[in-house]
Amino acid sequence: MDITGRLNQEVQIQELLEGCDENLIKGLVKNKIVHPTFCQEQLFNLNKERDHIVIRSGMVSGKTTGLLIVLLNDFINKMKQFKFVEGNETEDESVGLFSVLITASKDLAQKNHSVAENICAFIKKPYNMQVMNLSTFSEENFTIIPKTHYLIVATPSTFLKFAKHTKFDKKKFVNFAFDDIDYMLSFGYKGELTNFQFFYESEIKQENFKCYWSATEELNDDLKELKKTFLHKSVIINVDDDYDEMDDQERKSKQALQFDHDQITHYYTTGDETTQYIILYVLFKLRFLQGKSLILCSDLETVYKVHLYLERIGQTEMQLYNHENPKNLRYYIVTLFNTGMIKTLVSTKQLFQDFKNKDFYDKKIKTNRLKGIRNIINLDLLDIGEEYNQFFKLFNGQTGNIFNLVLNEEKQIENLMNRIEYEKENFNKVNFKEFPLRRHEIEAFRYRVNNVYTSLTKKQIASAKMLDFKKKMLKSPDMKEYYAKNISEKELLIESIQKLTKQLKKHETRCEGDVPDYLLPQFLIDQKKRAEELDPNANKKVKKILVYKGSSGSQQADEGKKKMRGDKYVYINEEKENENETDASRLKILSRKKQWKLRHGFKLKRVNKRLEKKGIFQS
């Protein structure tokens, strides 16, 4: 929990809190929380006038501790005014009040719970109050002590389960705080937050009902939309890094410490496994990646799957790193990457272990790292721990990007949140950002990617592994003598390779074409419009691409390289279709049946008038 930050030594916390209880002050002093940070001072001052407050800070500013303090201060004031019904009260009437702190992950809930327990050490007994962590909520082992007030710490989903199970009167919940609400939205809690707002909207709207948000990143459109319905009259506190208050020496030392860290931008996105492959498609097809890229997978099966997928969406200059290969072959792949012969390397985290063990460092072979990396795409946040810290060294002080493609699994989201917390604690600044495409823009690619992704069956991956193994056998220098003596064995192996290649091609689904304009994200469309404003004729230049329809499948060829045959080649005009104009250069590829009829003198009876209106004529 962020209890650090630049302190205002001239002011004490109890001076800023309205009606601050002495038991709360004792708890804060015990935990050495006496003076407020700059962020907390603004929060405490605004809390006297406003009921709904949003704190945004991208650094360790003490915002979470500030939320907990104002939440407890308001809760104590409500507990003082509350009186339990004496006599034959119902089960609902015997229950006390609830104050709720919602966190983005279970691990954060556990940390915040332990801090709240320490601060509330002197509050529990006088007000008969308990601190309850719902992160491990279970209906079977759950009990509420009568005539007891509760400070609840939970994630959005576990709190909604608790509220649904207990069905207490909503008036029992007296205030709410949401810590890192921007990450909650990113981690797939949008449905839970919407449900929360729907169920408790009438309570939140009431006068003097306190509701607080904290955020690390700037509020995006989804969060602003939620804020309009959730917090009707809120005020936003923006806290930026306070270098201006430091002396020159302190500023220089901090800048030197954070230079390497600030050069790297971390992006993350959450979703199912198909979403990971959609992001890969977007990164490569929309040319988000500049320079060399390393893709990290959880196991060899995934390495072959990703490699096969990239091949089928038309990517070249790439190779996979199989840690089970002989040392010389592994070194050869690393050398190809370091010299720039290949731009994309797909591997497991075993690659880092090979460098650590100095597998490629002897009298002849001397290399202990990958060179020139600008992008790391991480598909394995579950098992990557210490290796993540090594990512910074790979960039060698240069700018770069790390893309974390996280599955919607509890453990992976916990690991991502822990990584963000690590950034906050160690670097005083968070460079984690949500992937720049909005959710509906990512989903627009699903139908396009899904066919390629679903075609990558276990059998296809096993065939790709076997094909790779047999090719290595054929090219192995140790097998040369054996093949020289056993030519039939070599022929059988070649035949087997050809058979496997045909099998893979027979059942493959490819998506090699460029991304159409209607799928482009809004910011790319805006860039395109700005380019057109600078050069009005940019979009009117007609590009003619020669397409060859052969027996083995379609393949592009240059007009200068191949001689055109009228019945098999067509020109494609990439300019947008105009219904009012006809263009004879727009030609449609004829079917084989119609081609046969034309060659043998038969007339084609049917004319496609719909296509002719659009300017498409048969050759």
Backbone torsions as a table, in degrees:
resi	resn	phi	psi	omega
1	MET	NA	143.5	-173.1
2	ASP	-83.7	93.7	178.7
3	ILE	-105.4	7.9	177.6
4	THR	-102.7	-179.5	-177.3
5	GLY	136.8	164.4	-179.4
6	ARG	-71.7	124.1	-173.0
7	LEU	-95.4	149.4	171.2
8	ASN	-96.1	97.2	-173.9
9	GLN	-69.0	-13.8	-176.8
10	GLU	-83.7	-13.6	-175.7
11	VAL	-124.3	145.0	173.7
12	GLN	-107.7	153.4	-173.0
13	ILE	-61.7	-40.2	-176.6
14	GLN	-64.0	-22.4	178.6
15	GLU	-72.2	-25.2	-175.8
16	LEU	-94.1	-23.6	-177.4
17	LEU	-85.3	133.5	-178.6
18	GLU	-79.2	121.8	179.5
19	GLY	61.0	43.8	-176.1
20	CYS	-68.8	129.4	-177.9
21	ASP	-77.9	142.7	-177.4
22	GLU	-67.2	-29.5	178.1
23	ASN	-68.3	-34.9	176.1
24	LEU	-67.2	-39.9	178.7
25	ILE	-61.9	-42.3	178.5
26	LYS	-59.1	-44.1	179.6
27	GLY	-63.4	-39.4	179.2
28	LEU	-68.0	-43.0	179.5
29	VAL	-63.1	-40.5	179.3
30	LYS	-59.3	-35.5	-179.5
31	ASN	-94.2	13.4	176.8
32	LYS	60.7	35.4	175.0
33	ILE	-109.6	91.6	-174.6
34	VAL	-113.8	-49.1	-177.7
35	HIS	-100.7	141.2	-178.9
36	PRO	-80.4	153.9	169.7
37	THR	-79.5	170.6	179.1
38	PHE	-57.4	-41.8	-179.4
39	CYS	-66.5	-45.2	-179.2
40	GLN	-63.9	-37.7	-179.7
41	GLU	-61.1	-43.5	177.7
42	GLN	-64.9	-40.9	-180.0
43	LEU	-62.6	-46.8	-177.6
44	PHE	-65.2	-37.5	179.3
45	ASN	-68.1	-43.4	-179.7
46	LEU	-70.9	-27.2	-177.7
47	ASN	-62.9	-24.4	179.5
48	LYS	-72.2	-25.6	-174.7
49	GLU	-108.8	-31.6	-174.1
50	ARG	-114.2	149.9	177.7
51	ASP	-96.7	-29.4	-177.6
52	HIS	-117.3	119.3	-175.5
53	ILE	-132.1	138.8	174.3
54	VAL	-118.2	124.2	176.9
55	ILE	-106.9	125.8	175.7
56	ARG	-119.4	121.7	178.4
57	SER	-149.5	130.7	-179.9
58	GLY	-95.2	18.5	-177.7
59	MET	-140.3	177.4	177.5
60	VAL	-77.4	96.0	-173.6
61	SER	-115.5	-0.9	-177.8
62	GLY	81.5	19.7	-174.9
63	LYS	-68.2	-36.7	-179.2
64	THR	-68.5	-42.3	176.7
65	THR	-63.1	-40.1	177.7
66	GLY	-61.4	-42.3	176.9
67	LEU	-59.2	-44.7	-178.3
68	LEU	-64.3	-38.8	-178.8
69	ILE	-67.2	-47.9	-179.2
70	VAL	-67.7	-32.6	177.3
71	LEU	-63.8	-47.2	-179.7
72	LEU	-67.3	-40.0	-179.5
73	ASN	-61.4	-44.6	178.1
74	ASP	-67.3	-38.0	-179.1
75	PHE	-64.6	-41.8	179.7
76	ILE	-62.9	-42.4	178.3
77	ASN	-61.8	-36.7	178.4
78	LYS	-71.8	-37.3	179.5
79	MET	-65.9	-35.0	178.3
80	LYS	-62.9	-36.1	-177.4
81	GLN	-83.6	-18.3	-174.8
82	PHE	-82.3	140.7	175.8
83	LYS	-129.4	130.3	177.4
84	PHE	-73.3	146.7	178.4
85	VAL	-75.1	126.4	179.5
86	GLU	-88.4	148.9	176.3
87	GLY	101.7	-143.0	-175.5
88	ASN	-85.3	68.7	-179.6
89	GLU	-80.9	153.5	176.8
90	THR	-75.5	172.0	179.9
91	GLU	-61.8	-38.4	179.8
92	ASP	-67.8	-36.7	-179.0
93	GLU	-74.2	-24.7	-179.1
94	SER	-77.7	-14.1	-178.8
95	VAL	-82.2	142.3	179.8
96	GLY	-82.5	-156.4	-178.6
97	LEU	-93.4	160.5	179.6
98	PHE	-126.5	132.4	169.3
99	SER	-114.6	136.2	-168.3
100	VAL	-124.2	128.4	171.8
101	LEU	-114.3	114.5	-179.0
102	ILE	-98.6	130.2	-179.8
103	THR	-117.9	167.9	-174.7
104	ALA	-81.7	-19.2	-178.0
105	SER	-150.4	163.5	-179.2
106	LYS	-67.7	-35.3	179.7
107	ASP	-64.7	-41.9	176.7
108	LEU	-66.4	-36.5	177.9
109	ALA	-60.6	-40.6	178.9
110	GLN	-64.9	-42.7	179.4
111	LYS	-64.6	-46.9	-179.1
112	ASN	-65.1	-33.3	178.2
113	HIS	-64.0	-43.6	-178.6
114	SER	-66.6	-38.5	177.8
115	VAL	-67.1	-42.3	179.5
116	ALA	-63.3	-37.9	177.5
117	GLU	-59.6	-43.0	-179.5
118	ASN	-67.6	-42.2	-179.0
119	ILE	-68.2	-33.7	-176.5
120	CYS	-88.1	11.4	-176.2
121	ALA	-55.4	-36.3	-177.2
122	PHE	-99.3	-0.1	-177.8
123	ILE	-96.1	-32.6	-171.1
124	LYS	-54.9	-51.4	-173.3
125	LYS	-69.3	-50.0	-178.4
126	PRO	-60.5	-34.3	-175.6
127	TYR	-109.2	7.7	179.1
128	ASN	51.6	57.8	-174.1
129	MET	-118.7	147.0	177.6
130	GLN	-127.3	151.2	172.9
131	VAL	-104.4	123.6	-173.6
132	MET	-122.3	129.2	177.1
133	ASN	-99.3	115.8	-178.3
134	LEU	-93.7	8.2	-175.9
135	SER	-63.4	-23.3	176.7
136	THR	-115.7	38.9	-176.2
137	PHE	-63.0	130.6	176.6
138	SER	-137.0	131.7	-176.6
139	GLU	-64.9	-31.7	-176.3
140	GLU	-70.3	-40.1	-174.3
141	ASN	-102.5	28.5	-173.3
142	PHE	-108.5	129.3	175.7
143	THR	-140.3	145.3	175.5
144	ILE	-112.0	126.7	178.8
145	ILE	-77.6	127.8	179.4
146	PRO	-61.1	150.9	177.1
147	LYS	54.7	42.4	179.0
148	THR	-132.8	137.5	175.8
149	HIS	-93.0	150.1	-174.9
150	TYR	-131.4	133.7	164.5
151	LEU	-97.6	115.6	-175.1
152	ILE	-100.5	132.6	172.9
153	VAL	-117.6	124.4	-174.2
154	ALA	-159.2	168.0	168.8
155	THR	-88.9	163.7	-178.6
156	PRO	-55.6	-44.1	-176.4
157	SER	-68.1	-42.4	-178.2
158	THR	-69.2	-33.7	177.8
159	PHE	-66.9	-41.7	179.6
160	LEU	-65.1	-35.7	174.7
161	LYS	-62.6	-43.8	178.9
162	PHE	-61.3	-46.7	-178.6
163	ALA	-64.2	-38.2	179.5
164	LYS	-68.6	-37.7	-177.7
165	HIS	-73.5	-42.9	-174.5
166	THR	-82.5	-35.6	179.3
167	LYS	55.8	39.2	176.6
168	PHE	-73.0	159.0	176.2
169	ASP	-59.4	132.4	-177.2
170	LYS	-62.2	-23.2	179.5
171	LYS	-67.9	-14.7	178.3
172	LYS	-71.5	-22.8	-179.9
173	PHE	-89.2	112.7	-168.1
174	VAL	-99.4	-22.4	175.2
175	ASN	-161.6	159.3	-177.7
176	PHE	-135.7	147.4	171.6
177	ALA	-137.5	135.2	-179.7
178	PHE	-117.6	111.7	-178.3
179	ASP	-93.1	128.0	-177.7
180	ASP	56.4	56.9	-177.9
181	ILE	-67.4	-26.0	178.2
182	ASP	-65.3	-36.8	177.4
183	TYR	-72.4	-33.4	175.8
184	MET	-57.7	-42.9	-179.4
185	LEU	-66.5	-39.6	-179.7
186	SER	-68.8	-32.5	-175.3
187	PHE	-86.6	13.0	174.2
188	GLY	88.7	21.2	179.6
189	TYR	-95.0	15.3	-176.5
190	LYS	-60.4	-41.5	178.7
191	GLY	-61.3	-44.2	180.0
192	GLU	-64.5	-41.5	179.4
193	LEU	-65.7	-38.0	177.3
194	THR	-64.9	-43.4	177.5
195	ASN	-62.8	-41.5	178.9
196	PHE	-59.3	-47.5	-179.9
197	GLN	-63.1	-36.9	-179.5
198	PHE	-66.1	-43.6	-175.6
199	PHE	-75.8	-33.2	-172.6
200	TYR	-112.7	15.5	-177.2
201	GLU	-60.4	-43.2	-177.5
202	SER	-64.4	-36.2	179.2
203	GLU	-71.0	-43.2	-177.4
204	ILE	-64.4	-32.8	-178.6
205	LYS	-71.8	-19.2	-176.0
206	GLN	-64.5	151.7	179.7
207	GLU	-68.0	141.4	179.6
208	ASN	67.2	13.3	174.0
209	PHE	-89.2	119.8	-174.2
210	LYS	-88.2	133.0	175.1
211	CYS	-143.2	127.5	-174.0
212	TYR	-124.5	144.4	171.4
213	TRP	-122.1	149.9	166.1
214	SER	-130.5	147.4	-179.5
215	ALA	-143.3	150.1	178.8
216	THR	-95.9	-43.8	-179.1
217	GLU	-92.5	169.8	172.6
218	GLU	-62.5	146.1	-179.0
219	LEU	-67.7	121.1	177.5
220	ASN	-84.2	-178.7	-175.4
221	ASP	-62.5	-40.8	179.7
222	ASP	-62.9	-40.5	-178.2
223	LEU	-71.4	-38.0	177.0
224	LYS	-64.3	-38.1	178.7
225	GLU	-65.7	-41.5	178.2
226	LEU	-66.2	-37.0	-179.3
227	LYS	-64.5	-35.9	-179.7
228	LYS	-60.4	-39.1	-178.0
229	THR	-89.6	-26.7	-174.3
230	PHE	-86.9	-57.8	-178.5
231	LEU	-110.7	103.7	-170.1
232	HIS	-75.9	-39.0	-177.0
233	LYS	-127.4	62.8	-175.0
234	SER	-96.1	160.7	173.7
235	VAL	-123.2	142.8	-176.8
236	ILE	-106.3	130.4	173.7
237	ILE	-102.5	116.2	177.2
238	ASN	-101.4	121.0	179.7
239	VAL	-118.6	116.1	177.9
240	ASP	-104.5	172.9	-178.6
241	ASP	-61.7	137.8	-172.4
242	ASP	-104.9	56.2	177.5
243	TYR	-64.1	-29.0	-175.5
244	ASP	-62.2	-25.1	-177.8
245	GLU	-84.4	-6.4	-178.1
246	MET	-89.8	157.0	171.4
247	ASP	-80.3	169.2	-173.4
248	ASP	-59.6	-42.7	-176.9
249	GLN	-65.0	-43.3	-179.5
250	GLU	-65.7	-38.9	-179.7
251	ARG	-65.2	-43.4	-179.0
252	LYS	-64.2	-42.5	-178.9
253	SER	-65.7	-38.7	179.4
254	LYS	-69.1	-40.3	179.7
255	GLN	-65.6	-39.7	179.4
256	ALA	-65.1	-39.3	-178.3
257	LEU	-67.1	-36.1	-172.9
258	GLN	-98.1	1.6	-173.8
259	PHE	-59.1	-53.4	-178.7
260	ASP	-60.7	-39.8	-178.5
261	HIS	-65.4	-41.9	-176.5
262	ASP	-70.7	-18.3	180.0
263	GLN	-72.4	-21.9	-174.8
264	ILE	-102.8	131.7	174.3
265	THR	-108.3	128.1	179.1
266	HIS	-99.4	126.2	173.9
267	TYR	-111.7	149.5	177.0
268	TYR	-141.4	152.9	172.5
269	THR	-149.2	148.2	-179.9
270	THR	-117.5	150.9	179.1
271	GLY	165.8	-169.3	178.1
272	ASP	-81.8	-176.7	-176.5
273	GLU	-65.5	-34.7	178.1
274	THR	-62.4	-35.7	179.0
275	THR	-60.4	-37.5	177.5
276	GLN	-58.8	-42.5	-177.9
277	TYR	-75.6	-28.1	173.6
278	ILE	-64.2	-44.3	179.7
279	ILE	-63.1	-40.7	176.6
280	LEU	-59.5	-43.7	178.9
281	TYR	-60.4	-46.2	-178.5
282	VAL	-64.0	-44.8	-177.7
283	LEU	-59.9	-42.6	-176.4
284	PHE	-83.7	-41.6	-175.2
285	LYS	-74.4	-35.0	179.1
286	LEU	-92.0	8.5	174.3
287	ARG	56.3	45.8	174.3
288	PHE	-74.0	-23.2	-173.5
289	LEU	-95.1	122.5	175.5
290	GLN	-113.3	128.5	-179.4
291	GLY	88.3	-165.4	-175.6
292	LYS	-77.7	149.6	-177.9
293	SER	-131.5	142.6	174.8
294	LEU	-117.6	125.4	177.9
295	ILE	-108.5	122.6	-177.6
296	LEU	-105.7	127.7	-177.6
297	CYS	-118.4	167.7	-175.5
298	SER	-79.0	-33.4	-178.0
299	ASP	-152.2	176.4	-176.9
300	LEU	-66.6	-34.7	178.1
301	GLU	-57.0	-46.3	-179.5
302	THR	-67.4	-34.7	178.1
303	VAL	-59.1	-48.3	179.6
304	TYR	-66.9	-36.0	179.9
305	LYS	-64.9	-46.2	-179.9
306	VAL	-65.2	-42.0	179.9
307	HIS	-61.7	-43.8	179.1
308	LEU	-64.5	-39.6	179.7
309	TYR	-64.1	-47.5	179.8
310	LEU	-62.2	-36.2	178.3
311	GLU	-63.0	-38.7	-175.3
312	ARG	-81.3	-12.5	172.7
313	ILE	-100.3	14.4	169.7
314	GLY	88.9	20.4	-180.0
315	GLN	-86.6	141.8	178.0
316	THR	-124.5	-177.2	179.6
317	GLU	53.3	50.3	179.2
318	MET	-139.9	161.0	-179.4
319	GLN	-155.3	155.4	175.6
320	LEU	-104.7	151.1	179.6
321	TYR	-109.5	110.5	179.4
322	ASN	-100.1	111.9	-175.7
323	HIS	-70.5	-7.8	177.6
324	GLU	-88.7	-6.2	179.4
325	ASN	-70.8	161.0	174.2
326	PRO	-60.2	157.3	-175.4
327	LYS	-57.7	-44.6	-177.5
328	ASN	-62.7	-38.6	-179.8
329	LEU	-69.8	-39.5	177.2
330	ARG	-63.5	-42.1	178.8
331	TYR	-63.8	-37.8	179.2
332	TYR	-61.1	-42.7	179.4
333	ILE	-63.7	-44.4	179.1
334	VAL	-62.0	-39.7	179.3
335	THR	-64.8	-42.3	177.6
336	LEU	-58.3	-40.7	-179.3
337	PHE	-69.6	-45.6	-177.8
338	ASN	-65.5	-32.3	-179.7
339	THR	-86.2	-4.3	176.1
340	GLY	88.0	8.8	178.1
341	MET	-68.6	-33.0	173.3
342	ILE	-121.7	146.0	-174.9
343	LYS	-101.9	-21.5	-176.4
344	THR	-129.7	129.2	178.5
345	LEU	-120.9	127.8	178.5
346	VAL	-106.9	125.9	-172.5
347	SER	-152.5	171.1	169.5
348	THR	-99.1	175.4	179.6
349	LYS	-70.3	-8.1	177.5
350	GLN	-61.3	-22.2	177.0
351	LEU	-57.0	-42.6	179.2
352	PHE	-66.1	-35.7	178.9
353	GLN	-66.0	-36.9	178.1
354	ASP	-64.3	-39.4	176.6
355	PHE	-68.6	-38.3	-179.2
356	LYS	-65.2	-38.7	179.5
357	ASN	-80.4	1.0	-179.7
358	LYS	56.2	43.5	178.3
359	ASP	-62.2	-30.4	-175.7
360	PHE	-109.2	30.7	-176.3
361	TYR	-131.0	92.7	174.0
362	ASP	-145.5	-163.7	-174.2
363	LYS	-61.1	-38.8	-177.9
364	LYS	-91.1	-38.7	-174.6
365	ILE	-108.0	120.8	-179.5
366	LYS	-134.8	91.1	170.7
367	THR	-154.4	138.3	-178.5
368	ASN	-133.3	18.0	176.6
369	ARG	-164.6	164.6	173.1
370	LEU	-86.3	142.9	-174.8
371	LYS	-112.1	143.7	171.1
372	GLY	74.9	21.2	-179.6
373	ILE	-72.2	136.6	176.1
374	ARG	-121.2	-16.4	-179.2
375	ASN	-141.9	136.5	172.1
376	ILE	-123.5	123.8	177.2
377	ILE	-108.0	115.3	-171.4
378	ASN	-105.2	111.1	177.1
379	LEU	-100.3	7.7	-171.4
380	ASP	-134.9	64.1	179.2
381	LEU	-76.6	-16.1	-177.3
382	LEU	-68.9	-45.0	-174.0
383	ASP	-101.2	-12.3	-177.2
384	ILE	-86.7	116.5	179.5
385	GLY	-120.5	-82.6	-179.8
386	GLU	-63.5	-31.3	-177.6
387	GLU	-62.3	-28.2	-177.9
388	TYR	-61.8	-36.5	179.6
389	ASN	-68.8	-22.1	178.5
390	GLN	-77.9	-15.4	-178.8
391	PHE	-58.0	-37.8	-176.7
392	PHE	-61.4	-36.7	-178.7
393	LYS	-66.8	-31.0	-177.1
394	LEU	-64.2	-28.4	-177.6
395	PHE	-81.1	-15.2	173.3
396	ASN	54.5	42.9	176.9
397	GLY	79.8	0.3	179.7
398	GLN	-93.3	164.0	177.2
399	THR	-71.3	150.1	-179.6
400	GLY	-169.8	176.2	-178.5
401	ASN	-130.7	143.3	171.9
402	ILE	-120.2	121.5	179.8
403	PHE	-105.9	117.3	177.7
404	ASN	-101.2	109.4	179.5
405	LEU	-98.1	101.1	-168.4
406	VAL	-101.6	133.1	174.6
407	LEU	-75.4	153.7	178.8
408	ASN	-76.0	58.5	178.0
409	GLU	-118.2	144.2	-174.1
410	GLU	-56.4	-45.6	-175.6
411	LYS	-65.6	-41.7	-179.2
412	GLN	-66.0	-41.2	178.7
413	ILE	-65.7	-37.9	176.0
414	GLU	-59.6	-44.8	-179.3
415	ASN	-63.9	-38.8	178.0
416	LEU	-64.8	-43.3	-179.8
417	MET	-65.9	-38.3	177.1
418	ASN	-63.2	-38.1	178.7
419	ARG	-64.9	-40.1	178.0
420	ILE	-65.0	-41.6	178.4
421	GLU	-64.7	-38.0	177.3
422	TYR	-61.1	-42.0	177.7
423	GLU	-60.9	-43.9	-178.7
424	LYS	-61.4	-45.6	-174.6
425	GLU	-71.6	-37.9	-171.8
426	ASN	-94.9	-25.5	-174.6
427	PHE	-120.9	-2.0	176.6
428	ASN	62.5	10.9	-178.4
429	LYS	-157.8	144.2	-178.1
430	VAL	-109.4	122.4	178.4
431	ASN	-102.4	17.9	178.9
432	PHE	-86.1	128.1	178.5
433	LYS	-131.3	150.1	174.6
434	GLU	-72.1	147.1	-180.0
435	PHE	-53.0	135.0	-168.9
436	PRO	-63.8	-15.0	177.9
437	LEU	-84.9	138.7	177.4
438	ARG	-74.8	163.1	-172.8
439	ARG	-58.4	-44.2	-177.7
440	HIS	-69.7	-27.4	177.3
441	GLU	-71.7	-34.2	176.2
442	ILE	-70.2	-44.5	-177.8
443	GLU	-63.2	-25.7	-179.9
444	ALA	-61.5	-24.5	-179.5
445	PHE	-87.5	-6.8	-171.7
446	ARG	-59.4	-47.4	-177.4
447	TYR	-62.4	-32.0	-176.8
448	ARG	-73.5	-38.0	-175.5
449	VAL	-86.7	-30.3	-170.7
450	ASN	-58.6	-40.4	-179.1
451	ASN	-63.8	-40.5	178.4
452	VAL	-67.9	-44.7	-176.9
453	TYR	-64.1	-45.6	-177.9
454	THR	-68.9	-23.0	178.2
455	SER	-73.9	-13.5	-179.5
456	LEU	-84.9	72.9	-178.2
457	THR	-78.2	169.6	177.9
458	LYS	-61.2	-35.9	179.4
459	LYS	-65.4	-41.6	178.7
460	GLN	-62.8	-42.9	-179.7
461	ILE	-66.0	-41.1	177.6
462	ALA	-63.1	-39.6	178.0
463	SER	-64.8	-39.7	178.7
464	ALA	-64.3	-40.9	177.4
465	LYS	-63.5	-45.0	-179.6
466	MET	-64.8	-40.1	178.6
467	LEU	-63.0	-43.3	178.7
468	ASP	-62.1	-42.2	-179.7
469	PHE	-64.3	-43.7	-177.6
470	LYS	-69.5	-34.3	176.1
471	LYS	-64.7	-38.3	177.6
472	LYS	-66.9	-37.4	176.8
473	MET	-61.8	-42.5	-177.3
474	LEU	-66.2	-36.5	-176.6
475	LYS	-93.1	-3.3	-175.8
476	SER	-65.3	129.1	179.0
477	PRO	-66.7	-24.8	179.9
478	ASP	-72.3	-18.5	-176.7
479	MET	-98.9	0.5	-176.0
480	LYS	-60.3	-47.5	-178.9
481	GLU	-63.0	-40.8	-178.6
482	TYR	-63.8	-43.4	-179.7
483	TYR	-69.2	-31.0	178.0
484	ALA	-64.5	-35.7	179.8
485	LYS	-84.1	-29.5	-176.4
486	ASN	-121.3	76.5	-177.2
487	ILE	-64.5	-34.9	-179.6
488	SER	-62.5	-37.7	178.1
489	GLU	-63.2	-40.9	178.8
490	LYS	-65.0	-41.4	179.4
491	GLU	-64.2	-40.0	177.6
492	LEU	-62.7	-40.0	179.7
493	LEU	-66.1	-43.2	177.7
494	ILE	-61.6	-42.9	178.4
495	GLU	-61.9	-40.8	178.7
496	SER	-64.8	-39.3	177.9
497	ILE	-63.8	-43.3	179.7
498	GLN	-64.4	-38.9	179.6
499	LYS	-65.1	-44.9	179.2
500	LEU	-63.9	-39.0	179.0
501	THR	-62.9	-43.0	178.6
502	LYS	-63.2	-41.5	179.3
503	GLN	-60.8	-44.2	179.8
504	LEU	-63.7	-42.3	-178.5
505	LYS	-70.8	-32.4	-177.3
506	LYS	-64.3	-39.3	-174.5
507	HIS	-104.9	11.4	-177.9
508	GLU	-83.7	151.4	172.5
509	THR	-122.4	124.7	-175.2
510	ARG	-112.7	154.8	176.8
511	CYS	-143.8	73.0	-170.5
512	GLU	-93.1	-16.2	-173.1
513	GLY	-67.8	168.1	177.0
514	ASP	-70.7	158.2	178.9
515	VAL	-75.0	125.4	179.0
516	PRO	-67.0	157.6	-174.8
517	ASP	-59.3	-36.0	-175.0
518	TYR	-70.0	-13.5	177.9
519	LEU	-96.1	-7.6	-177.3
520	LEU	-66.6	139.7	175.0
521	PRO	-62.1	158.3	-173.9
522	GLN	-59.9	-40.2	-176.7
523	PHE	-67.4	-29.9	176.4
524	LEU	-74.3	-35.6	175.9
525	ILE	-62.9	-41.6	178.2
526	ASP	-62.6	-41.1	177.7
527	GLN	-62.4	-39.9	-179.4
528	LYS	-64.8	-40.4	179.2
529	LYS	-63.8	-41.1	179.0
530	ARG	-64.0	-37.3	178.4
531	ALA	-65.9	-38.0	178.8
532	GLU	-67.6	-33.7	177.8
533	GLU	-65.4	-35.9	178.8
534	LEU	-73.5	-36.0	179.7
535	ASP	-131.9	92.6	-175.4
536	PRO	-60.6	-26.1	-177.4
537	ASN	-89.4	2.6	-175.0
538	ALA	-60.9	-37.5	-174.9
539	ASN	-90.4	-9.3	-176.7
540	LYS	-92.1	-8.4	179.6
541	LYS	-73.8	120.9	-174.9
542	VAL	-86.9	124.7	176.0
543	LYS	-101.7	127.1	179.8
544	LYS	-107.0	120.4	-178.2
545	ILE	-109.1	131.9	179.7
546	LEU	-89.1	126.2	-177.7
547	VAL	-116.6	132.4	-179.9
548	TYR	-109.2	126.9	177.2
549	LYS	-106.1	95.6	-178.3
550	GLY	-104.4	178.9	-177.2
551	SER	-69.8	-28.6	-177.2
552	SER	-86.1	-1.9	-178.6
553	GLY	125.5	172.9	-176.6
554	SER	-82.5	140.2	175.0
555	GLN	-150.5	145.3	-177.3
556	GLN	-82.2	145.5	177.6
557	ALA	-144.4	155.1	-178.7
558	ASP	-84.6	145.8	-177.7
559	GLU	-61.8	-33.9	-178.7
560	GLY	-74.1	-26.3	-174.5
561	LYS	-86.4	-37.4	-175.9
562	LYS	-112.8	145.0	177.8
563	LYS	-86.8	135.4	-174.1
564	MET	-79.3	134.1	170.7
565	ARG	-113.4	124.1	-171.2
566	GLY	-59.4	-28.7	-176.0
567	ASP	-86.6	-10.9	-177.1
568	LYS	-122.1	-17.1	-178.6
569	TYR	-110.2	147.0	174.2
570	VAL	-136.3	156.3	170.0
571	TYR	-95.0	136.8	175.8
572	ILE	-113.3	123.7	179.1
573	ASN	-92.7	117.3	-174.8
574	GLU	-81.9	-5.6	177.6
575	GLU	-67.0	149.5	-179.0
576	LYS	-60.9	144.3	-179.2
577	GLU	-69.2	140.1	177.0
578	ASN	-119.1	118.6	-174.8
579	GLU	-64.9	-27.8	-175.8
580	ASN	-84.2	-9.9	-178.2
581	GLU	-117.9	149.3	173.0
582	THR	-113.8	142.7	-174.9
583	ASP	-134.8	111.7	-176.8
584	ALA	-67.2	-16.3	179.9
585	SER	-78.3	-8.8	174.8
586	ARG	-86.2	109.0	-176.6
587	LEU	-122.2	145.1	-178.4
588	LYS	-106.2	139.2	178.2
589	ILE	-68.5	128.4	179.5
590	LEU	-81.1	153.8	176.4
591	SER	-71.9	163.6	-179.4
592	ARG	-64.0	-34.3	-179.4
593	LYS	-63.9	-45.1	-180.0
594	LYS	-68.6	-34.6	176.9
595	GLN	-62.4	-41.4	-179.9
596	TRP	-63.6	-42.7	179.9
597	LYS	-61.5	-42.6	180.0
598	LEU	-64.5	-41.6	-179.4
599	ARG	-64.8	-29.7	-176.4
600	HIS	-101.7	14.7	171.5
601	GLY	85.6	5.1	178.0
602	PHE	-79.4	149.9	177.6
603	LYS	-93.7	145.3	177.0
604	LEU	-88.9	116.4	-173.9
605	LYS	-75.9	-43.6	-173.4
606	ARG	-82.7	136.2	175.8
607	VAL	-118.3	129.2	-178.7
608	ASN	-85.4	93.0	-175.5
609	LYS	-68.7	-32.2	179.7
610	ARG	-61.0	-42.8	178.3
611	LEU	-70.8	-35.6	179.8
612	GLU	-63.9	-35.4	176.9
613	LYS	-62.7	-32.4	179.1
614	LYS	-85.2	-2.7	177.8
615	GLY	91.6	21.8	179.3
616	ILE	-108.1	118.5	-176.6
617	PHE	-116.9	145.1	177.1
618	GLN	-74.0	143.8	-178.6
619	SER	-78.3	NA	NA
